[in-house]
């Protein structure tokens, strides 16, 4: 049974939320709730956003995107990530006031997503700036001025990809999408919007994930040294579970009727509480504690048809980060503390600087 609640701790009392491990998995994999507002009667046409689509076109687009995060492509990106990480570590050791978010985590995630998308070097500085500008774009309570800036950054990035396409200067993932559009496989508008969606998703979520890992490391330097040395893969997964950088995802009710334990009307907004699933005491013993003895699973990358297509890249970035942090003097960690950005849909450190 899909269980609904109005008590998420993050939402107002009149909003509906799915909570717990099994209910969230069902909500994300079943047909009762949909990502595309048009499937819930709220829009005339399908969404123009990979995150908000459903159906065959969504699956086609996902297949195109995932060809750029295959094992062979990630292996090629590893060296670039390692080199970027080494450069950042050396800079941190020289810098009197480093910020471990902007000086380490952010360069890694930007290098990762730009590399797998095969963004050319001359485009990176501008797209770096625009991608940073999209931070918080999916937050429902983003202040109006911040939302305007984030939306404008996304629009300018889309226009940049469109100009490159018109000029015949497409590369990498963008080129594959343009080719698919020319062959009638996807609409042309998706060929221009999808690179922006991938950039934003490949930046903000991993930035929060890596930031959470660093925040725990500076608070627990001895435990980090032990876990990073003996079980680095488990360390990353447990940070994802306990910190839940992605907290909630939005869905819409597809049809009127009985949905689990209540009656909901078509088009009703429902939040799927991934954080509650990751802390479900019925699924995990000592759910609020990190356990490095084994991988316990989590919904940090989602579940079902919208599971994150870049999860393997995020994991690679996490392992590179862990190896990089091991190169820093353990005593240095104690000098840092984190300032947090706790949004409705996502959480992560705003900065991690010397106290």
Secondary structure, DSSP 8 states (H G I E B T S, - for coil): ---EES--SSS-TTSEEE-SHHHHHHHHHSSSEES-GGGGTS-SS--SSGGG--SHHHHHHHHHHHTTSSHHHHHHHHHHHHHHHHHHHHHHHH-TT-BTIIIIIHHHHHHHHHHHHT--HHHHHHHHHHHHHTTTTT-TT--HHHHHHHHHHHHHHHHHHHHHHHTT---HHHHHHHHHHHTTSS-HHHHHHHHHHHHHHHHHHHHHHHHHHHHHHHH-HHHHHHHHHH-HHHHHHHHHHHH-SB-EEEEEE-SSEEETTEEE-TT-EEEEEHHHHHT-TTTSTTTTS---SS----STT--GGG--TTHHHHHHHHHHHHHHHTTS-HHHHTTEEEEEEE-SSBEEEEEEEE-
